[in-house]
């Protein structure tokens, strides 16, 4: 990660304040800024994006036997959060162009056991979300946005984060904006916000006690220790102050590389971003014939470019197989994208010369095919 603003100043203020635990001044400032920046009514800083998802599945009141529809093309945190509640992740295929689950891939999987839908916004794109939210409203299901990669991204001209349900962000070191470890839970619902405050405080009304609203705090709901240190919040605060600056630079880097490689379309395919969606420049990858993908990655490595691939489909994992989380039909789009993906390095401090090098290396490799 790169220091982009006041991280050191805020960290030292927190360090010498003696307020190292959670819910201190820097945490409250971070939550206020994050909520205001994203247009959400409430934001809560937690230990990780994974923790944010675990809070969300607590809010959904999942029980053993419940089902949650989610993509197999994702990091394990989304499925883990479901399984931890004793519920079953039902893996939906992703759209071959959008790389997200959509109405078309989700509707056939709805059953009486379905309790929630949990899309994952790959590369910061929330394409497909509107239709999924409509399904939830129509069927009285809970909607959880895994926006771990999407802080600073937009839908219909507005930053993601404002929702009557819950949106989960990551501030991990691999994300655009980071506190090293950390995450955010956002909602516009006063009732959900009340429950989140209790659940992140081990299921107690401790924060009401600190505000002088009650004379003692008690165990009032299920919860866990999701609160992150004020030291981490100080770093996150400095990062989020620069959210749009970081976002715009990363978007420009992605656009420049993608534009240069447009001449190879047909050989490679990029994620399709609909007109009403703006990503945050979190990731730039393309798919290529799976038979030559590993060869392509090796060629990038030999030139000094750290190109990677992901994800191994979750339904192929050992744990999913032992637990019976394997879909009845193979997820063909998930498999094709997983086996054909090449993801290029993108980071905020990338220089023009480094961008040029990625472009020239890509041209050298792809022109051979």
N, C-alpha and C positions, 0 to 999 in steps of 0.2 A: 504494500500500500504506500501511498504518497501523502505527506503532510500538505494540505491545501489551504490552510488558514490558521485559525486560532487554537488548534488542538493542544499545542504545548502550553500556551497561556492558561487555558481552561483546566488542563490536567494538573498543573502546578497549583492553581487556585484550589482545586478539589483536594490535592495531596496535603496542602498545609491548612486546610479548613478542619481537618480531623474527621470529616464526614466521608468515610470510605465505604460505608454500607450503602444499600440501595435506597431509593426514594428520597435522595438528598437534593440539594439545590440544582445541581447539574442535570440530574434525571428529570426533574420537573421542567427545567428550561428546555431540555431536549424534547420531551413529550409535547410541550406547548408549541415549539417551533415545527416539529414534524407534523402535528395535526393541522396547524395553520397552513403550512406549505402544501399539504396534500388535500386541503379542503375538507378534512374529517373533523368530526365533533370531539372525538376522544382518541388518544393514542397512549399506549403503555409500552415502556421499555422493558424488555425481558432478556434472559441470558443468551438466547439464540433464536434463529429463525425456526429451528426445530421446536424449541420451547413455545414459540408463538403458535405453531400448529397444534401442539399438545393442549394448549389453552383453548384453542378453537374447538377441538374435539370434545373437550369438557363442556364447553358451551352448548354443543350439539346434543349433549346428554345421551351419548351413544351407550348402548348396552349390548351384552353378548347376544348374537343372533341378528343384530342390525347389519345393514350393508351400506357402504359408501362407495359411490362410483368415482374413480380417479384414474389418471393415466398410468400405464406401465412404463412409459418413456418419461422417467423422472428420477430425481434423487430419492433415496430411501426414506427420508424424513416424513414425507406425506403419508406413505403406506404405514410406516411405523406408528405414527400418531393415531391412526385408525385401529391398528392391531392392539396397541396398548390399552385401549378401552374395551377389548374383547370383541370388537366388531370385525367385519370382513371387508377388506378392500376388494372391490369388484373392478377389475382392470378393463378399461375401455380403450379401443384403438384411437390413435390420433389421426387427424386429417392429413392427407399426404402432402398438402401444400402449406397449411397453417402450422403444422407440427404441434397442435393442441387438440384436446378432445373437443367435440362440438355436439350440437343437438343431434345430428345424424348418427354419431357414434355412441351417444349416451342413451337415447330413447329406447332402443331395443333391450337395454339392460335393466330398465326400471321394473321393480317388483314391489310387492307389499312390504318387503323387508327393507327397502331403500329408505334411508333416514337422511342422507345428505349427498351433495355432489361437491367434489373437491378438485377443481381444475388446477393445473400448474402452468404458469405463464412463461413458457420457454423463451429465453432470450429477451425477456421484458415485454413480450407481445401478449396482450389479453384478448386476442382474436377468438371469437366463439363464446365469450363470456355472457353477452347479453341474452343469447338464446338459452343458455344453461340457467341463468338467473330466472328467466321466465318459467322454465320447467319447475324450478323450486317453488316459485310463488303459486303456480297452478296446483302443485301436488303437496303443498305444505311441507317442503323439505328444507333443511338447513343448507346454506350456501357458504362455503369456505374458499376464499381466494388465496391460493398459494402464490403470492407475488414476491417470493424470495428474491427473484432476479429483477424485479420490476420497479424498484423505488426510483421515482423520477419519470416513469413512463406515463403515457396519456391514452385515454379513450374518449372519443368524441370531444377532443379539445380540453379535457379536464384530467388532472393528475389522478392516478389510481390511489384509492385509500378511503374515499367517501362511500359508505355503504350501509344499508340497514342491517346487513349481516356482519361479517368480519373479514378483514384483509390482513394477511400475515406477510411481513417483510423480513429479510435477513440483513444484518450488518456484519456478516462474516468477512474476513480479510479477502476472500475471493470476489466480493461484490463491489459494485461501483463506489459505494459509500460504506465506510466501515468503522467499527469501534474495536476491531480485532475479533472479538466474539460479541454477539448481541443480536437482538431482533426487536421488531415492533408489531404490536397488535393494534389495529384501528377499527373503529366502528362509529356510526352516527346514532346508535341506539343507547339511550340512557340506561335502560334495563340491562343490556348486555355489558355496558361499561361498569355498572354496579357489581355485576357478577365477576367480571374480569378482575376488578380491584381485590375482591375477596379471594379468588382462586390463585392469584399470583402471590398472595400473602398466606400460603399454606392453608387456605380455606377459612381464614379468620377475618373478623372485622377490625383488624388492628389499625388500619389507616383512619378509620372513623375515630378510634380512640386517640390517635395522635393529633387529630384535628379538634379534639375536645367535644366531639358530638356524643360520645358515650363515656361512662365512667370506668369501664373495663372492657377488654376485648375477649371474644369467645370463638370457639370453633363452630362455624355456622354453615359450612358447605365443604364439599370435597375440593382439594386444591393441592398445591405443592410449592416448593421454593423456586419460583421463576424469576425473582427480582435480581437484577444485575447491579453490580457495584457502581457507585457514583463516579469512580475513576474511569470506568469504561464509558459512562454517559458523557463525561467531559470530552473525550476524544470524539465520540459520535456527534456531539453538538457542533464541534468545529468542522466536521465533515458535512453535516447536513446544511450548515450555513452556506456552503458552496455547492449545493445540490444541482442547481440549474447550470452553473458554469462547468461542472464536471460532466453533466449529462450532455450538454451541447458539444463539448470537445469530443467525447467518445462517439457521439452520433456522427460527427464530421469525419472521424477516422474511419468508421464503418462504411460510410457513404463513399468515401474516396476509394477504398479498397474494392468495394463491390462494383463501383462504376468502372474501375480499371479491368475487372475480371468479367465484365458483362459480355465481352466478345467470346467467352468460352461457354455461354449458355447453350445447353444441348448436351455438352459433356458434363457440366455441373449444374446444380439447381440450388438456389437460395430459398430460405424461408420466405413465404409470401406474406406481406404485411398489408392488410386492407387499408383503404383510404382513411377510415375513421380511427385507425390505430397508429400511435407513435411509440416506438420502443425507446429505451433509454441508452442504447448503444452498449448494452451489457455484453453481447456476444455476437460474433460473426462466424458463421460456418456455412459450408455447402455440402451437398450430397453428391456422390459420384458412384459409379458402378462398384458394388461391393467386392467384386473380384480383383479390383486393383486398388482398393482403398488402403490396405496395409502397405502396399508398395509406395503409394503416394506419401503416406506418413513417414516412411523411411527416407524418402527423398527430401522431404522438408527437414528432417532431423540432420541429414548429411550436410545440408546447406546452413544449418544453425538456426532454423526456425522451429520453435516449440509448438508445433501443431499437435492437437490431441483429438481423441474421440470420446464419446459417451452417448447414451447410457447403455449398459447392459440391461435389457428389459427386465423389470422387476419380477414379472411372472416366470422368468427363466431361473430365478435365483433359488438356491437350495431351500431357504426358509419358506418361500412361497409354495414350493412343491410339497414340502412336508406338511404344510398347513392346509393344503387344498385350495390355494388361491389362484390356481391356474385356470384361465378361461377355457370354455368348451371349444372355441375356434381360435386358430392362431391369429394374432394381431399383425396382419401383413404390412400395414404402413409403419407400425412401430418397429418391426423387424427390419424393414427396408431402410428406414432412416438411421436406425441404430448401427446397422452394418455398413452404411455408406457415408456416414458423417465424417467430415474433416472440419475441425474447429480451429480457427486462426487466433493467434495471440492479440489481445486488445487491452490496453491499459491507459490511464489518464496521462501519465508522464511520457507517453510514446512521442518520440521526435519525428519530424518530417523525414529525416534520413532513415529512421527505422521503418516508417510506413512505406517509403520507397523500396526498402529492402524486401519487405514482405511481398509487395507487388511484383518486383522483378523476379524474386524466387518463385512465386506462384506462376508467373508467365513462363519461366524457364521449364518448370515441371509440367504444366498442363499443355504446353505446345507440343509435347512429345506424343500426345494421345489423339 
